[in-house]
Amino acid sequence: MAEAKYQIKRLSEHACVIFYCGNSEVEQQAAMLGIPNEMWRNDWFANELPVLIKTLHEDSLYVPSSPSEGTFPFYTSDGATHYYGVGAYLRDVNDVRRADVKFASETLGFSNIPEDKILLNLIQDSVLWKFGVPRDTGAEWDFEDVREHYTNKLFNVTAELKKEDLDRYLSLSRVATGEMMSQVFSEWRSCYSNCNGGLIWFYKDIVAGAGWGVLDSYHQPKATYYYLKRILQPVQVVITDEGLQGLHLHIINERAEVFTGTIEFVMLNDSVSVAKAKREIKVEANQKLKIIAEEMLGGFFDTSYAYKFGAPKHEVACVTLKDINGNIISQQFHFPVTHHLPMIDVDINIEFSENKLTVSSDKFLYALQIMVQDFLPEDNYFHLMPNEKKEIYFKQTPAQIYVTALNLAGIVGVTNHL
């Protein structure tokens, strides 16, 4: 009781603290052990603690356990839940909608690969490497196994890649978890979802390695950080794959004012447009808008490649949301067959002026990576459309920058001569 009073008084002084949780997984463990449901929650969490919180921090909210509510606390469609369907339980993205999550107080725990600077001291020492990989107590698998499952599925590779080409394995693994997080939040933010959000498990690694954090143990962002930054904007476009009903585009406006702009949809095969359409849109404040891609295109193009009448006509589909001035606000991609695109030679143009990098390419680039010593770009690991200029800013001015992509044969560098 004394500790609870001390912590509540301390936390009540912080404006960001609005919610208290009694415990983590106590009710879940009781239910999984077969204990009768009337014993899942004791008097302290059910009655005493909420009264204490209401007394000391009146305008806050309380949930007795995470997860809780529903037939079983670990069922996903009621109350605050822990969703690891996509993740530890190796489900595909279709599970996200079936799970019908309302709020995920834990979700998307992956063994996220850090940058090479961290890897250099770890990857050749298997004991040291595994020390940084999360594992549930008693489990025969760890979260590296989880990541490898999705890497193999996204990029159509096998476990042998790790032995045959370690650098390629790490490059694919680094973005695979970001791609999966982006797909899950695309579902949760779509017009079809009842979800009100999710808390990523978790923010920063405790020790050096491929931990759960979206930041490494030195506070540096991993690839997953940038994927989340792009998918969690207040004004956003996302894509959902509706199978036989094609691709659906969802424009989200969480701002207090009306959004006016344009939506552009393009299908590419070998970096050449095979179908495209553009439409002016208006989304009211705190509202969503759904558009069916083939409705925009004015005909059937098998945008999701569900009907499979012959070989696929496109490798990638892209939807771009622009504001009234033509500035790109949000951009999302769908790959109907595989994320493993063939290696290509491109005409890539890189310009650097003061703290701004401008990059463009004559062909589509997958997960373009900006490599720079001791400086952070505002965006990284992004897909780049053909002949589209992207400007990336730095808070400070680096002297040397290198650029590569997962489907780019080689690395391109640029020197700042200021």
Secondary structure in CASP SS format (residue, H / E / C, confidence):
PFRMAT SS
TARGET T0000
AUTHOR 0000-0000-0000
METHOD secondary structure of the structure
MODEL  1
M C 1.00
A H 1.00
E H 1.00
A H 1.00
K H 1.00
Y H 1.00
Q H 1.00
I H 1.00
K H 1.00
R H 1.00
L H 1.00
S C 1.00
E C 1.00
H C 1.00
A C 1.00
C C 1.00
V C 1.00
I C 1.00
F E 1.00
Y E 1.00
C E 1.00
G C 1.00
N C 1.00
S E 1.00
E C 1.00
V H 1.00
E H 1.00
Q H 1.00
Q H 1.00
A H 1.00
A H 1.00
M H 1.00
L C 1.00
G C 1.00
I C 1.00
P C 1.00
N H 1.00
E H 1.00
M H 1.00
W C 1.00
R C 1.00
N C 1.00
D H 1.00
W H 1.00
F H 1.00
A H 1.00
N H 1.00
E H 1.00
L H 1.00
P H 1.00
V H 1.00
L H 1.00
I H 1.00
K H 1.00
T H 1.00
L H 1.00
H C 1.00
E C 1.00
D C 1.00
S C 1.00
L E 1.00
Y E 1.00
V E 1.00
P C 1.00
S C 1.00
S E 1.00
P C 1.00
S C 1.00
E C 1.00
G C 1.00
T C 1.00
F C 1.00
P C 1.00
F C 1.00
Y C 1.00
T C 1.00
S C 1.00
D C 1.00
G C 1.00
A E 1.00
T E 1.00
H E 1.00
Y E 1.00
Y C 1.00
G C 1.00
V C 1.00
G C 1.00
A C 1.00
Y C 1.00
L C 1.00
R C 1.00
D C 1.00
V C 1.00
N H 1.00
D H 1.00
V H 1.00
R H 1.00
R H 1.00
A H 1.00
D C 1.00
V C 1.00
K C 1.00
F E 1.00
A E 1.00
S E 1.00
E E 1.00
T E 1.00
L C 1.00
G C 1.00
F C 1.00
S C 1.00
N C 1.00
I C 1.00
P C 1.00
E C 1.00
D H 1.00
K H 1.00
I H 1.00
L H 1.00
L C 1.00
N C 1.00
L C 1.00
I C 1.00
Q C 1.00
D C 1.00
S H 1.00
V H 1.00
L H 1.00
W H 1.00
K H 1.00
F H 1.00
G C 1.00
V C 1.00
P C 1.00
R C 1.00
D C 1.00
T C 1.00
G C 1.00
A C 1.00
E C 1.00
W C 1.00
D C 1.00
F H 1.00
E H 1.00
D H 1.00
V H 1.00
R H 1.00
E H 1.00
H H 1.00
Y H 1.00
T H 1.00
N H 1.00
K H 1.00
L H 1.00
F H 1.00
N C 1.00
V C 1.00
T C 1.00
A C 1.00
E C 1.00
L H 1.00
K H 1.00
K H 1.00
E H 1.00
D C 1.00
L H 1.00
D H 1.00
R H 1.00
Y H 1.00
L H 1.00
S H 1.00
L H 1.00
S H 1.00
R H 1.00
V H 1.00
A H 1.00
T H 1.00
G H 1.00
E H 1.00
M H 1.00
M H 1.00
S H 1.00
Q H 1.00
V H 1.00
F H 1.00
S H 1.00
E H 1.00
W H 1.00
R H 1.00
S C 1.00
C C 1.00
Y C 1.00
S C 1.00
N C 1.00
C C 1.00
N C 1.00
G C 1.00
G E 1.00
L E 1.00
I E 1.00
W C 1.00
F C 1.00
Y C 1.00
K E 1.00
D C 1.00
I C 1.00
V C 1.00
A C 1.00
G C 1.00
A C 1.00
G C 1.00
W C 1.00
G C 1.00
V C 1.00
L E 1.00
D C 1.00
S C 1.00
Y C 1.00
H C 1.00
Q C 1.00
P E 1.00
K C 1.00
A H 1.00
T H 1.00
Y H 1.00
Y H 1.00
Y H 1.00
L H 1.00
K H 1.00
R H 1.00
I H 1.00
L C 1.00
Q C 1.00
P C 1.00
V E 1.00
Q E 1.00
V E 1.00
V E 1.00
I E 1.00
T E 1.00
D E 1.00
E C 1.00
G H 1.00
L H 1.00
Q H 1.00
G C 1.00
L E 1.00
H E 1.00
L E 1.00
H E 1.00
I E 1.00
I E 1.00
N E 1.00
E C 1.00
R C 1.00
A C 1.00
E C 1.00
V C 1.00
F E 1.00
T E 1.00
G E 1.00
T E 1.00
I E 1.00
E E 1.00
F E 1.00
V E 1.00
M E 1.00
L E 1.00
N E 1.00
D C 1.00
S C 1.00
V E 1.00
S E 1.00
V E 1.00
A E 1.00
K E 1.00
A E 1.00
K E 1.00
R E 1.00
E E 1.00
I E 1.00
K E 1.00
V E 1.00
E C 1.00
A C 1.00
N C 1.00
Q E 1.00
K E 1.00
L E 1.00
K E 1.00
I E 1.00
I E 1.00
A H 1.00
E H 1.00
E H 1.00
M H 1.00
L H 1.00
G C 1.00
G C 1.00
F C 1.00
F C 1.00
D C 1.00
T C 1.00
S C 1.00
Y C 1.00
A C 1.00
Y C 1.00
K C 1.00
F C 1.00
G C 1.00
A C 1.00
P C 1.00
K C 1.00
H C 1.00
E C 1.00
V E 1.00
A E 1.00
C E 1.00
V E 1.00
T E 1.00
L E 1.00
K E 1.00
D E 1.00
I C 1.00
N C 1.00
G C 1.00
N C 1.00
I E 1.00
I E 1.00
S E 1.00
Q E 1.00
Q E 1.00
F E 1.00
H E 1.00
F C 1.00
P C 1.00
V C 1.00
T C 1.00
H C 1.00
H C 1.00
L C 1.00
P C 1.00
M C 1.00
I E 1.00
D C 1.00
V C 1.00
D C 1.00
I E 1.00
N E 1.00
I E 1.00
E E 1.00
F E 1.00
S E 1.00
E C 1.00
N C 1.00
K E 1.00
L E 1.00
T E 1.00
V E 1.00
S E 1.00
S E 1.00
D C 1.00
K C 1.00
F C 1.00
L E 1.00
Y E 1.00
A E 1.00
L E 1.00
Q E 1.00
I E 1.00
M E 1.00
V C 1.00
Q C 1.00
D C 1.00
F C 1.00
L C 1.00
P E 1.00
E C 1.00
D C 1.00
N C 1.00
Y C 1.00
F E 1.00
H E 1.00
L E 1.00
M C 1.00
P C 1.00
N C 1.00
E C 1.00
K C 1.00
K E 1.00
E E 1.00
I E 1.00
Y E 1.00
F E 1.00
K C 1.00
Q C 1.00
T C 1.00
P C 1.00
A C 1.00
Q E 1.00
I E 1.00
Y E 1.00
V E 1.00
T E 1.00
A C 1.00
L C 1.00
N C 1.00
L E 1.00
A C 1.00
G C 1.00
I C 1.00
V E 1.00
G E 1.00
V E 1.00
T E 1.00
N C 1.00
H C 1.00
L C 1.00
END
